[in-house]
Amino acid sequence: MQRDKFFKEIENLNHPNEKLIKTHCSYCGMQCGMNLRVNTVSNKIIGVEPR
């Protein structure tokens, strides 16, 4: 979960016909966690969010 500037937990929003897939970034080798937002109807990635 993300945290805002006051360290409260913020959940990623779930929208109809979308799901969040947990993965990581392999760009620099730090393996930062992120969620891919996928449209379940078109089966396409529509966004990326921090985990």
N, CA, C and O of each residue as an XYZ file, in Angstrom:
204
protein
N       0.823     -1.187      0.000
C       0.000      0.000      0.000
C       0.864      1.246      0.000
O       1.963      1.258      0.554
N       0.360      2.282     -0.621
C       1.046      3.563     -0.637
C       0.833      4.271      0.693
O      -0.078      3.934      1.449
N       1.676      5.249      0.969
C       1.502      6.101      2.138
C       1.492      7.552      1.675
O       2.239      7.941      0.777
N       0.624      8.346      2.312
C       0.641      9.761      1.972
C       1.634     10.490      2.877
O       2.345      9.840      3.644
N       1.702     11.823      2.808
C       2.711     12.569      3.543
C       2.533     12.500      5.055
O       3.436     12.882      5.799
N       1.377     12.015      5.520
C       1.143     11.847      6.954
C       1.229     10.384      7.357
O       0.849     10.029      8.473
N       1.722      9.528      6.467
C       1.958      8.103      6.702
C       0.683      7.308      6.960
O       0.711      6.313      7.684
N      -0.416      7.730      6.385
C      -1.634      6.933      6.439
C      -1.604      5.959      5.268
O      -1.136      6.304      4.183
N      -2.095      4.758      5.480
C      -2.143      3.772      4.394
C      -3.211      4.175      3.387
O      -4.327      4.528      3.768
N      -2.872      4.124      2.105
C      -3.797      4.449      1.025
C      -3.910      3.225      0.132
O      -2.916      2.775     -0.438
N      -5.109      2.687      0.008
C      -5.302      1.524     -0.852
C      -5.470      1.963     -2.301
O      -6.031      3.024     -2.576
N      -4.981      1.140     -3.226
C      -5.220      1.396     -4.635
C      -6.690      1.137     -4.927
O      -7.255      0.153     -4.449
N      -7.305      2.006     -5.701
C      -8.727      1.870     -5.999
C      -8.966      0.740     -6.981
O      -8.197      0.547     -7.923
N     -10.027      0.002     -6.756
C     -10.453     -1.029     -7.703
C     -11.631     -0.488     -8.496
O     -12.624     -0.048     -7.917
N     -11.527     -0.520     -9.793
C     -12.583     -0.061    -10.678
C     -13.217     -1.274    -11.356
O     -12.562     -2.307    -11.492
N     -14.483     -1.171    -11.785
C     -15.107     -2.295    -12.499
C     -14.300     -2.655    -13.749
O     -13.763     -1.775    -14.421
N     -14.219     -3.932    -14.050
C     -13.506     -4.458    -15.221
C     -12.007     -4.192    -15.177
O     -11.358     -4.149    -16.223
N     -11.451     -4.014    -13.989
C     -10.011     -3.838    -13.844
C      -9.493     -4.728    -12.725
O     -10.213     -5.032    -11.774
N      -8.241     -5.139    -12.848
C      -7.598     -5.857    -11.751
C      -6.159     -5.381    -11.638
O      -5.569     -4.903    -12.606
N      -5.604     -5.522    -10.431
C      -4.233     -5.119    -10.170
C      -3.350     -6.356    -10.129
O      -3.640     -7.306     -9.402
N      -2.272     -6.348    -10.908
C      -1.324     -7.455    -10.962
C      -0.037     -6.992    -10.281
O       0.582     -6.019    -10.710
N       0.364     -7.697     -9.215
C       1.602     -7.342     -8.515
C       2.803     -7.792     -9.341
O       2.850     -8.920     -9.830
N       3.776     -6.887     -9.487
C       4.995     -7.191    -10.223
C       6.102     -6.280     -9.701
O       5.935     -5.632     -8.667
N       7.204     -6.228    -10.392
C       8.312     -5.365     -9.995
C       8.966     -4.776    -11.236
O       8.814     -5.284    -12.347
N       9.693     -3.695    -11.016
C      10.424     -3.034    -12.089
C      11.829     -3.625    -12.160
O      12.477     -3.807    -11.130
N      12.285     -3.915    -13.323
C      13.623     -4.490    -13.477
C      14.596     -3.496    -14.115
O      15.671     -3.889    -14.569
N      14.233     -2.224    -14.152
C      15.047     -1.228    -14.851
C      16.446     -1.081    -14.250
O      17.438     -1.185    -14.971
N      16.538     -0.841    -12.939
C      17.844     -0.551    -12.353
C      18.374     -1.676    -11.466
O      19.508     -1.589    -10.996
N      17.611     -2.701    -11.228
C      18.067     -3.795    -10.388
C      17.627     -3.693     -8.939
O      17.910     -4.601     -8.157
N      16.944     -2.619     -8.549
C      16.465     -2.473     -7.174
C      15.185     -3.275     -6.932
O      14.802     -3.507     -5.786
N      14.529     -3.694     -8.010
C      13.315     -4.513     -7.933
C      12.188     -3.810     -7.177
O      11.555     -4.423     -6.318
N      11.927     -2.552     -7.475
C      10.846     -1.797     -6.836
C       9.498     -2.443     -7.154
O       9.240     -2.819     -8.298
N       8.650     -2.568     -6.153
C       7.336     -3.170     -6.348
C       6.375     -2.212     -7.012
O       6.408     -1.009     -6.752
N       5.519     -2.743     -7.870
C       4.485     -1.939     -8.519
C       3.317     -2.820     -8.901
O       3.435     -4.044     -8.953
N       2.192     -2.189     -9.167
C       0.992     -2.881     -9.623
C       0.706     -2.469    -11.056
O       0.765     -1.285    -11.389
N       0.399     -3.428    -11.894
C      -0.079     -3.139    -13.242
C      -1.594     -3.138    -13.199
O      -2.202     -4.103    -12.738
N      -2.210     -2.069    -13.674
C      -3.671     -1.994    -13.737
C      -4.085     -2.547    -15.099
O      -3.717     -1.988    -16.132
N      -4.851     -3.647    -15.107
C      -5.210     -4.357    -16.333
C      -6.723     -4.312    -16.525
O      -7.485     -4.595    -15.601
N      -7.146     -3.956    -17.730
C      -8.561     -4.016    -18.095
C      -8.897     -5.459    -18.416
O      -8.288     -6.050    -19.308
N      -9.865     -6.044    -17.699
C     -10.184     -7.459    -17.883
C     -10.994     -7.728    -19.150
O     -11.068     -8.871    -19.600
N     -11.602     -6.691    -19.733
C     -12.365     -6.871    -20.965
C     -11.425     -6.927    -22.169
O     -11.513     -7.838    -22.993
N     -10.527     -5.948    -22.265
C      -9.610     -5.892    -23.404
C      -8.297     -6.615    -23.126
O      -7.511     -6.850    -24.044
N      -8.053     -6.971    -21.853
C      -6.831     -7.655    -21.426
C      -5.579     -6.838    -21.763
O      -4.553     -7.386    -22.166
N      -5.687     -5.506    -21.588
C      -4.561     -4.615    -21.858
C      -4.180     -3.857    -20.596
O      -5.030     -3.567    -19.754
N      -2.890     -3.536    -20.471
C      -2.409     -2.735    -19.356
C      -2.846     -1.290    -19.586
O      -2.603     -0.715    -20.647
N      -3.491     -0.718    -18.580
C      -3.965      0.656    -18.723
C      -3.298      1.607    -17.731
O      -3.551      2.811    -17.761
N      -2.441      1.068    -16.845
C      -1.760      1.936    -15.899
C      -0.769      1.194    -15.033
O      -0.777     -0.035    -14.975
N       0.078      1.940    -14.366
C       1.072      1.395    -13.442
C       1.005      2.216    -12.170
O       0.957      3.445    -12.221
N       1.001      1.529    -11.004
C       0.925      2.211     -9.720
C       1.972      1.643     -8.779
O       2.329      0.470     -8.890
N       2.470      2.453     -7.854
C       3.420      1.911     -6.858
C       2.709      0.937     -5.925
O       1.499      1.021     -5.714
N       3.486      0.017     -5.376
C       2.902     -0.947     -4.462
C       3.148     -0.537     -3.050
O       2.728     -1.230     -2.123
